[in-house]
Amino acid sequence: MRSLIMIVVAAFIATIGQSALADEAAVKAAVNSMIKAIGEDPSREGLVGTPQRVAEMYAELFGGLNEIGRAHV
């Protein structure tokens, strides 16, 4: 499980600086793979929106990664 989480983070960080669509697509694909890896069905009602929610969470979490901190102080 830990390595799958690292894949999700790596997928997001690897695409920083590209379009938001590329970021979102990479994270959603990685989360979908992670859901399958734990034996769940990503099309199950309670999991359908999970890849999108996780992609949005990572976008917010890493959103300021390329910004200069002093600009916000």
N, C-alpha and C positions, 0 to 999 in steps of 0.2 A: 504494500500500500504506500509506503513512504516513497519508493521509487516512482510510483505513478504520480504522486503529488509533485515530485520534482520535475517530471515530464511536463505537467501542466504549467508550472512556473517557468521552466526553460522555454516552452513554446511561446509563452507570452513575452518574455524578455527578448527572445531571439527576433521577434517581429517589431519591437519598439522602433519607432522611426519610420515604419511603413504605414500604410493607410490603416485606419481603424478597422476596416472590414477584414484585412489580413490578420490583425491581432485577434479579433473576435472569432474568426473562423478557426484559427490555430488552437485557441483555448477551448472552443466548443468541441472540436474534434478530439482533443486530449481528454476532456471530461467525459465525453461519450465513450471513449476507449476505457477509461477508468471505471465507469459504471458497468460496462460489459465484463471487465476483468474481475469484478467482485461478484459476478454471477447474476447481476440484475438485468432487467430488460429496460433499455433506455426509452422505449415507447410506452412503458407503463404509465398510467395516469399520474401518479405522484412524482414521476421523474421526468416527464416530457419537457418541462421548462428548466430543468436543472442546469444543463450546459449554458443556456442563455444567462441564467442568474449568476453562475460562477464567472462567466466572461465579464459581466457587468461589475461584479465584485472586484475582479483583478484589474479592470480598467480604472476603477476608483482607487484601489490600493496603490497601483503603480502610476497613476495619472500624472503625478508631479515629478517623476523620475528624471525627465529631461529639462526640468525647470531650474532656474537659479534661485536658491533659497532666499538670498538677500532681496529679491524682488517682492517678496511677500512679508517682509519684516518692516 
